Amino acid sequence: VNLGFHPVYLATAIGAGSLMGSWMNDSGFWIFTKMGRLTETESLKSWTLMLAVLSLVSLATTCLLAIVLPLKQLV
């Protein structure tokens, strides 16, 4: 099956999208909260914003690399 993109770019796009939907059941959230001595409300505000920015920047980087540095299709 030819998807039109190299599997590396598909994997990084999927990884970027997976960062968008983190919640309080994520262990990273609790490490961030406890080590930062933040309340749950403060953590949710900053954690959600941070992951949204990280996800969008990762997706933009993936798209840019797919255009600027196209990898050869696997046969």
Stockholm file with secondary structure:
# STOCKHOLM 1.0

chainA/1-75         VNLGFHPVYLATAIGAGSLMGSWMNDSGFWIFTKMGRLTETESLKSWTLMLAVLSLVSLATTCLLAIVLPLKQLV
#=GR chainA/1-75 SS CCCSSCHHHHHHHHHHHHTTTCCTTCHHHHHHHHHTTCCHHHHHHHHHHHHHHHHHHHHHHHHHHHHHSCCCCCC
#=GC SS_cons        CCCSSCHHHHHHHHHHHHTTTCCTTCHHHHHHHHHTTCCHHHHHHHHHHHHHHHHHHHHHHHHHHHHHSCCCCCC
//
